[in-house]
Every structure is written in structure tokens, then in C-alpha cells.
Amino acid sequence: MQTDYYKILNISRNATQDAIRKAYLTRAKQYHPDVNNGKDANSEFQLINEAYQTLINQDKRKWYDFKLKYPTTTGLSSGHRGAGAHAERRHSYYSEQDLRKKQNSQQKAEDKYIKTLFDKVLFYFLIFTGVFAIIFGIVRLLNEKWEGINDLSGIIFGVWFVLLLLYGWNALSK
């Protein structure tokens, strides 16, 4: 079973920040290597320090409480109390952080790829819209009798539309 930081500091699970601080100071005085010469005093003091650092930080405490409540979903293995287990827990904590960072960077890369793909599809759709406006303007011009500059409106719109799209794409890609 995972080490219970609340039991290490002798506090309840809903302890306030002040209660955590007071419990830490009391326990640290008991097991500080300068005061306690016992052979397990150093590892006990490190464990008390780790418990305090975890519980005093709100984000770490929320994650720790989640791990206590759902140990199987967080992939925690059962360990025993001691220096080896302490180092193993620390390694496990940083491994979990590295894994989350990798997952976040992969998610960002996927999001960027999807955004880029969407931008390209939208860009080509709009280019084809402009080209079709030009083509339909030419077809309209050829099928009807010339009545003035208003007959060129579809062609003019299509050319300006395509040119503006290409200019905007070029400006954004720099």
C-alpha cells in the first residue's frame, strides 16, 4: 500500500494549511538528524519533508488525494516504507510527470496538424470557389450579349478573391 502522508504528519485528510504547517514542524523537530541520532531518523525526516511538500501545495495535494482514492487508475504499485520505497516513489512521480508532458506535447502536435490540415482544406476550397467564379463569369460572358462592364463582375470578383487569398496565405506562411 502507498505511504499515507496524512498519517506521517498525524493530521486528518481535511486539514488546513496551518494544521499541516504545525504538524510538519512538530514531526520535523522529532526526526531532524541534528536532534535524533536514530538510524532511521534521516529517512523518516525525508519522508516527513516529502509529505509536507506534497500536502502544502494545493495542486500536488489534489493529485495525491486522487492517487489515494483511485490507486489502480493511477498505476501505483504497492510499496513499503523506507529509503528504497521513498526513492521509488519519487522516481514514479517524476516518471508520471514526464509521461504527462509527452502526452501534452503529442496532443499539441496533433492539434496543430489538424488545424494545419483544416486551414489547407479551407484555403483550397476558397481558391476553387474563386476559380469557379472566374469560370462562370467567362461562361456567362460568352453566352450573353455584351452589355458593359457589369458583365465582367463575376470575373473581377473571382480574380480579386483568388489574389487576396494567395496574398493572405503568403503573408501567414512567413
N, C-alpha and C positions, 0 to 999 in steps of 0.2 A: 504494500500500500504506500502511496505517496506521503511524504512527510507533511504534517499539518502545521503550517506556520502559526496558526492561531493557538495551537497547543504549546508550541515552542515559546511563545510570548505570554502564555496564560491569559488570553483575552477571548471574548466572545466574538462570534462572526459578524456582529453588527457594531463592533467597537468604533468609537470616534477616533479622529486623528490624534487628539490629545491623549486618549487612553492608550493608543498604540505607542506614542512617544514615551509616555510614563512607563509602560510595561517594558519597552526596549531598554530604557535607562536602568531600570531595576535589574533586568536579566543581564545586561552588559556589565554592570558592576560586579555581579556574582561570578561571571565567567571570563572576565578580562584577563589575558595572560599575565599582566603585571600583578594582579591580585590573586588569582587562582593558579596554583602550581600543579594541578592535576594533569594527568597525561591526555585526557580528552578535552581539556579546557579550551585549547586553541581551536579545535574543530567545532566544539559547541559554540564558541564565540562567533566563528564564521557563519554558522548556521543561524544564530540569533541575528546577526547583521544582515544576512540574506533575507530572513523573514521580515525584518524591519523595512529594508529597501523595497521589498515587493508590496507589503501592505500599506506603506505610507504613500505610495504613488497610486493614484486613483485608477489609471489605465491598467497598470500591472495587476492591481488588486482585482479589478473586474475580470481580467483574463485568468488570474489564479483561481478566483471563485468559480468561474466557468469550468476550469480543468478539474476542480474538486467535485463539482456537481456531475460532470459528464466525463469521467476519466477514459472511457472506452472510445468516445468520439474524438478525443484529442490525441489518441495514440500513446498515452502514458503507460509506461511499464511499471510494475511494482518494484520497489527498491527498498533497501534498508537504510537506517540512519547511520551515517558515518562519513568519513572523509571521501571514500571512493564513491559512495552514492551521491555525495554533495557535488563532486566534480562531474559525475554522470548527469545529474540534473541540470547543472549549468551548461554542459555541452548540449543536452537535449533542448534547453531553452533557446540557445543561440542557433542550433540547427533548425528549430521551428521558425525562428525569425528569418534565417536565410531562405528557407523554403517559401515563406510568405512573400519575401522580397522578389524572389524569382517568379512566383506566380503573378505578382502585381506587374512586374516588367513584361511578362508574357502577355498578360491581359492588355496592357497598354500597347504592345506591339500589334496584337490582334485588332484592337480598336482602331489604331492608326491605319492598318491595312484595309479594314472595312471602310473607314472614312475616305481613304485614298481611292479605293475601288468605286465607292458611291460617287465621289467627285468626278472621276473619269467617265463613268456611265452617264451621269447628268451632263457633263461637258459634251460628249459625243452626241447625245440626244439633242441638245440645243444646237450644235453645229448642223446636224441633219435637218433640224427644223428650219434654220436659216437657208440652207442649200435648197430645201424644198420650196421655201418662199420664193427664192430666185427662179427655180424651175417653173413653178406655177405662174409666176409673173411673166416669164418668157412665153409660156404656152398661152396665157391669156392675151398677151400682146399679139401673138401670131394668129390667134383665132378671131380676134375682133378688129374692127376698123380703127386705125389710129385716130384718136381724138384729142391728143395733147399730153402734157407731162403727167397728168393724173393716171395715165395708163402704165406708167413706169413705177408706180408706188410700191407694188409687190417686190420688184427687182431692187429698188433703192432700199427698202426695208431689209430685205434678205442680205444685201451686201453689207450694210451698216451693222446689222445684227452679227454676222459672221466675223467682221473685222473687230467689233468690240469684244466679242468672246475670245478671239485669238489674242488681242492685246491684254485682256484681263488675265488669261491663262499664262501668258508670258510674264506679266508683272508678278503674279503669285508664285511662279515656279523659280524665281530668282532668289 
